[in-house]
Amino acid sequence: MKNYFKSIDKYFEGEMSENELIEFEKKMKSNKKLKAEVEFQKELQDSLNDKQIFDLKNNLEKIHNEAKNAQNSETNQEPVVRELFIKKIQLAAAVIIIMIIASSVFYFMNNRTMSNETLYGIYYEPAKTMLVVRSGNNDEVNLMQALQKYNHNDYDGAIEVFEKDNSKMAKFFLALSYMETNRVLDAVNLLKAIIEENDNLFVDQAEWYLGLCYLKLNETEKAIIQFSKISQSNSIYKIKSEEILKNI
């Protein structure tokens, strides 16, 4: 991500060429982390409101006028004295700028809320598959092939096989394949069914991805309820859920 910081700055400053802009927007579509960082930077910039900008300009103008008056009233002073005074004024201006920016960032970091889309982009990652076949029967061979398709981002192909398999693993990865193909409501129904069974290894993961589905659907209240439930449990997603709740 560090390699993209300069590009993100150029993007917001409008300094990209037409080809650079097209290429950058393509990268945002394929790189969820980059897209989330761009959205975060936009929200950060938006936090510097008009009043703060107005105050900054007034303070700088005041400093400029003080420097100008000082130069006019002290024309008989030694050049070294005048130079030191000017440097002092310049330092004061720099301090004011830093204080305003720092206070804005501090306020934003402690009071910001992120859009559901941004949070989804930051926290969503496809689950890792478990390519383990214990026997050579057809069902497990088919499941293995479906998981391989999932690993290679062939979600439509994986769905065809997963939908014919009633195993708990197949149901879970079918739900994730639905998420990847924007069939989020289908994913929600399947994840709820997995959670209601409450007797398999995928419950914690299903709870987590259900919360992410609600973010994707922009159903904030349901997302808050779901991540609150996870944060009060011993789930491996407890800390991440707490982070989302702070920013939702």
Buried (B, 14 or more C-beta within 10 A) or exposed (E): EEEBEEBBEBBEEEEBEEEEBEEBEEBBEEBBEBBBBBBBBBBBEEBBEEEBEEEBEEBBEEBEEEBEEBBEEEEEBEEEEBEEBEEEBEEBBEEBEEEBEEEBBEEBEEEBEBBBBBBBBBBBEBBEBEEEEEEEEEBBEBBBBBBBBBBEEBBEBBBEBBBEBEEBBBBBBBBBBBBBBEBBEBBBEBBBEBBEEEEBEBBBBBBBBBBBBBBBBEBBEBBBEBBBBBBEEEBEBBEBBBBBBEBB
